[in-house]
Amino acid sequence: MKVEALARLLQSRSRCKVFVTTREFCLCGMLSNLRAAGDSHLVDVGASVRVLRSGELLAEPVRSGSLQIEAGTLLTRRLQTHRRHVHDRVVPEEYWRHAAAL
């Protein structure tokens, strides 16, 4: 998903569940309030679960701050696409359970 598609989604609803993959972590969370920040974008992250490159799982039931979306950030609303994005990482099964519950 491109940032423009996320912007269209957030215009029609206040927040949406999105899977995000960066070099440092993968995340499933409720995103809102997309805004430009120079060459990238910022988005607020509500309830979320993420797995760091180290394999550490972080579940945050409330707003956890903002996320910078850069050119290399992979965004999707589809679980199977997200699984392909993180195929080369160790992702605990607990991450997928938390993601399904969001």
C-alpha positions, 0 to 999 in steps of 0.5 A: 500500500502506498502512503496515498492509499493510506491517506484515502483510507484515513479520510473516510475513517478516523483510524484503520488497522495496518501492518507495517514493516521497517528495517527495525521492526514489524508492527500491526496497529491502529493508525490515525492522523497521517501528516507530512514531515519533510520527505516522509510522513508521520502517523499516530499509532494507537493500540499495537503489537510489534516485534523488534529485529531481536525477536522481542515482542511489544504489545501496547494496548493504548496510543504508543506515539508516532511512527515515521513512514519513509520510502522503504516502509512496507504498509499493507492491510492484508495479513498474507501480504504482511506475512510475505513482508516478514518471511525472513524474520523470526516472528513469534506466534504470539504476534499473530494472535495479538494482531488478529485480536486488534 
